[in-house]
Amino acid sequence: MKDAATMSGTYATFSDDSFAGRSVLITGAASGMGLETARAFASKGAEVVMADRDEAGLKRYGAELRSGGAAVHTVTVDVSDQESIDKAFDYCDANLARLDNVVTCAAIITAKRIFEQDRAHWHRVLDVNLLGTFFVVQGAVKRMLDNPDGGNIVCIASDAGVHGGGGLIADTAYAASKAGTLSMVKSVARELAGKKIRINALNPGPTDSPMHSHIDQSLKDRIAGNLPMRRMGRPEDMAAAIMFLCSDAASFTYGAALDVDGGSMFR
């Protein structure tokens, strides 16, 4: 278990009150990158809404963060279900003074070869990774348009959305869903120009997190050896970059895709 003091030290670049008085909704917050992002924001004073379909994980980690003094809410959401998304935003409307930041970490990763992917597979991946992300963004924009200071949205894409999948780590459906996320972020950014709402994407490289539990250690070692940084990414690497994109330090970063990938993009 990580307490608030430990987390504060981990993200020492940000002062302990960097996000005091601000709120953040994080989907996929019961594990991996989403959980680490919730911990990071909580350690810097944010009011955090952890959203996930894993009720047990929400209960466990929500209690962990509250025990350290953080202001944390938990709400069950399945981003492939529009009604579930709507209920999550209804919860935010009822329990937050305003919604300042939204981070879309909810996703599934799949690694099937081309002839193993049927329509049901593609629908499942796109429903969660692309459509789910879009409708969370849509709900965020609706609230942020009423905020005098706008808001920040960070959508988690992937380096696979740029250079493809291949079936070993991530497959075609996953890569296409993340390429769609990158295009969606740019499209929404164009539409929101001048509205005080910043939307950006994060492109994580291979990250050692529960999402990559389908990769055995020997393959992880091979991946790490092929990266210029000679290691896989960690959830902490991604959480720090997400906080940057939501911070005042990124006030002129708009419609961008930040690569946090250990150099995988230029291998």
N, C-alpha and C positions, 0 to 999 in steps of 0.2 A: 504494500500500500504506500502511495506517495502522499506525504502531507503537504500543507500549503507552503511551509518553509522550504522544503526540498524543491518544490515546483518553482518557487520564486527565484531560487538560485539558478535553476536550469535555464530560465529565461531572463537572465540578469540584464540583458540589453534593454528590457522594458522596466520602467519603474513599477513599484508595487501597486500604484494607483493609476496606471496607464489607462485602464478601462473602467475606472470607478464611475458610477452613474450611467453606465452604458449597458445595454443588454445584447445577448447573442443567442440565436436559435441555431443549433447544430443537429443536422440529421445524421444518422449512422453513429450516434454518440455513445453506444454501449460497448464499443470495442475499437481496437486499432487506432487509426488516425483520428477518428471522430472523438473517441474517448480522450486521447491525449490533447486534442484541441480544447475540449471542455475543461480539462485540468489546467491547461495553460491560461485560458481566459479567466477561470476562477481565481487563479493565483495572482492575477493582476487587477482584481476588484470588480470584474464584470458580473452582472446577474445573468446566469446561464440557464437556458432551457435545453435539456438533453432530450432528443427525440430519437426513437428507435422502435423497431418491432419486437425487440428482445426485452420483454418486461422484467425478467429476472436480472438481466444485466443492468438495466436502468435502476432497479431497486438497489442493487449492490453498490454500484458506483456513485449513484446519487447520494446514498448514505455516506459513502466514503468522503465525498467532497463537502457535504454538510458538516461532517464531524470536524473538518478543518476550518470551519467558520464561513464557508462560501455560501452565497445565495444561489441555490440550485433548485430548479424545477425539473420534473421528468414527465414526459408525455409519450404515450404509445402512438406510433405512426407507421404505416406501411405506405411508402411513397408510390407504390404501384396502384394505389387505391385513392381516387380523387376525394371521396368522402372522408377518408382517414386524414388526408392532407388538410382538408377544410377544418376538421375538428382540432387539429394541432394549432392552426392559426387562430381559431376561436379561443383556444386556451391562452395563447399569447395575448390576444385582445383583452381577455378578462383579467389577466394576472400581471401584465407588464404596463408600465407607464407609457412606453413606446417600444418599438422594435428597431434597434439600431444596426444590427449586423446579422446576417444569415450566412451559414456555411453549409454547403450541400455535400456531405461525406457519404451519404447512403449510396451503396452500390453493390453489385455482385461481380465477381470475376470468374470467367469460364475459360477453359483451355481444351476445346474440342477441335479435332481435325475437320477439314472442309466437308467430308461426306458424313460426318457425325452430327452436323448441325441441320435440324429441321425447322419448320416454321414455328413450332412451339418454343423451341430454344431461342430463336431470334426475338420472338414476341416477349418472352420473359426478360431477356437482357435489355431490350429497348424500353420496356415498360418501367423497369427500375432505373436504369442508368441515364436514359435520355428523357423520356416523358416524365418520369418522376422528378428529375432535376428541373425540367422546365416548369412544371406546375408548382413546385416549391418557389422557384424564382418569381413566378407570376403572383403568388400569394404575398411574397415579400415586397414586391414593387407596389402592390395595392396599398400596403400599410405605409411604406416609406414615402410615397407621394404626399402623404399628409403630415410628414415630419418636417418641421422648419429647417432642420439640418440634413434632410435626406437620409442616407444610410449607405451601408456597404454590403455587397454580396460577393461571396467567393464560391465558385463552382469547381469541384475537384474533377479534373480531366485525367490525362495520363500521357506519358511519352508514347504509349502504344497508339494514341490517337493521331500521332504525327508520323511515326515510322512503321506502323502496322503491328499486328499480333504475330501470327504464325503458328499458333496451336500448342507451342511448348509451354509458355508461361501464360499467355493470353491468346484468345482466338479472334477470328475475324469479326464475329458479332460484337465482342467486347471492344475491339479497336474501333469499329465503326461507331459504336455508341459514344465513345470518348471523342472521336473526331467530330461527331455531331454536337457534342457539348461545347467544344471549342468554337464551332461556327455559331452556335446559339448564343454564346456569351458575346461575341462580336456583334451579332445582329441586335440583341437586346441593348447593347451599349450604344449602337447607332440610334436606336429608337428613343433612348432615354437622354440623349445629349441635352445638356442644359438643365436637367431635372434635379441635380444635386445627389443623385444616386450613382455610386460607383459600382461597377460590376467587373470582376476580373476572374481569370481562371488560374488554377495551379496545375502544373504538369509534374506529378511525382514520377520518379523513376522506380526501378525495382525496390520495394520496401519490405523489410522484414517485419511483417505484421500478421495478425490472424487471417487477413484476406488472402495471404499467400501460403496458407497451410497446406495447399495441394502440391507445393514444391518441396521435394526432399532436400536434406542438408547438402548432399553432394552437388545438386543442381544450384542451390544457393551459393555454394562456394565457387562454382564455375562462373555464375553471373557476376559475383563480386570481383573475381579475378579479371573479368573482361571490362570492368568499368574503370575509367581513369582514376577515380578515387579509391579503387581497390576495396570497396565495401558496399554493401547494400544500404539503402536509406533506412532511417529509423522514424517512427511516428513523431518523435520530438523535432526532427528536421522539418517535417511538414507543418507541424503546429506553429513553429516559430515563423515560417514563411506566411502562413495564413494570418497570424496576428499582425505581421508587417502590412499585409494587404488591407487589413481593416483599420490600421492605425493612421494617425495624422501624417506620419512620415511618408505614406504612399498617396498623399492627397492629389498628386498629378499622375497617378498610375490608373489608367482607364481603358477598359476593353482589351487588356493585355493578358498574355499567358506566361506566367513565371515558371521557368524550368527549374525544378529542384530534383535533380536526377543523377548526381555524381558524374556528370559528363556523358551520359548515355546518348544524348542528342548529337554529339559530334564524333562518336566512335567511327 
